[in-house]
Amino acid sequence: MTAAIGMREREKARVRRDLIDAALLLFERRGFEQTTVQEIADAAQVSRRTFHRHFPAKTAVIFSHEEDVMSYLLAALGRRPPHEAVFVALRAALRDFMLDDAEREARRRQADTARRARLVLIANPQLRQENFTGAFGRRDALARSFARRAGLSEDDLRAKLAAATCFAAFGVGLDHWVTSPDPSLTGLYEILDRTVAAVQNGLEIPAAAAGIGA
């Protein structure tokens, strides 16, 4: 029974990956608006009904990797020692998640999917707005994780502000990465780590003239 369940789950994951790959390829070649759900299903050699068992709409394909990555990141964050401060734990969780040698190939595929999806997102302002709205749930999940680690209530403003700031930092980091000449997983990790470090250390930027006359 367990083996049969495991096989079904692997097949489900394979179909999901095939649908994502087919959709991104069509979005890149034809454009997001011009691509239909039926065309994605046909390219993945499944029925439209199968597509909808995995995704409610084609927009969900663009954002699917973000849900997957957030679940992995929250799990990695939960495994960090409880005495670590929020941003210390988050940076370590990013390292543990993204640079795990045992999962390197899977993470590389996830990074490639994230890069391709982000490029589609950048080219479609309407999608960016939908992503902003859809990110509320992921942001709130991160805020709850921060609150638990810090022993704060779930509605504490500090945890919510920290999570919202981290999401903004992640977005800036991803946009920088997809336009950089280094598409590697290590390159993505280094950029995201720098963005979280900037939040952790404070974002005050001195004026260029601050030292004049001192």
C-alpha positions, 0 to 999 in steps of 0.5 A: 500500500505504501509503495503504491501511494509513493508511486502515485505521488511521484507520478503526480509530481512528474505531471506537475513538473511537465505542466510547469515546463510546458507552460513556461516554454509556451509563455516564453515563445508565444507570450502569457496572454496568447497561451491557453490552458488547452495548449499547455495541456496538449504540450504536456500530453495530458487533458485539460481536466488533468491540468485543472487538477493541478492548477486552477488557472494558468496564472497559478503555474507562474506562482507555483514555485513560490508556494513550493519554495516557501514551504521548504524554506519554512521547514528549514527555518523551523529546524534552526536552533531556537536561540537564533535571532530571526534574521540569523536563523533566516539567513542560515535557513536559506543556506541550508535550503539552497546549498544542500549538496544532497538536494543540489540538483533539485534546487538547481531545477527549482532555481531555473524554474524561478528564473524563467517564471520571474522573467514572465512576471517582469514582462506582465504588469498584471501578473506582478499585481496578482503576485503581490496579492497572492504573496499575502499568505506566504508573507503571513506564514513567514510572519507567524514563523518569526513570531513563534521564534521570538515568542511574540503573538501572531499579530505582533507588528514587529514580526509582520514588518520583518516578514513584509520587509523580507518579502520586499528584499526577496523580490528585489534580489530575484529581479537583480538575479534574473538580469545578472550574468550569473544564473547559478544557484550559488549566485541566487543564494549570494544575492538573497543572503545580501538582501537579508543581511541588508535588512538585518543590519539596517538600511540607512544609507549615508548621504554622499556629502556626509563627510564633507566639512567634518 
